[in-house]
Amino acid sequence: MQNRSQEQLLYWIDMVSMMLVDLTEYLDTHPFDEAAMDHFNHYQSLYQKALKEYAEAYEPLTLSTAHPENMWTWGLSKNPWERSAN
């Protein structure tokens, strides 16, 4: 998905993140399930791409997507739950 609004991108990140949580819990009890591991790797890739896209378009959501060499603005932006719904 390209050209997503900030809200759409946050929603996508939430959905993919929840899938990763579910897969992580499943893999905790089924560590040799190759299909589940493939799904985990797929969603992990989607999650990392979405975080990068969000950081480039808006601001970083995680430390791994922050770029302090430009300016440390982490504490200046609103948290996702503090934004008004439009």
HELIX and SHEET records of a PDB file:
HELIX    1   1 GLN A    6  THR A   29  1                                  24    
HELIX    2   2 GLU A   34  ALA A   57  1                                  24    
HELIX    3   3 LEU A   63  THR A   65  5                                   3    
HELIX    4   4 PRO A   80  GLU A   82  5                                   3    
END                                                                             
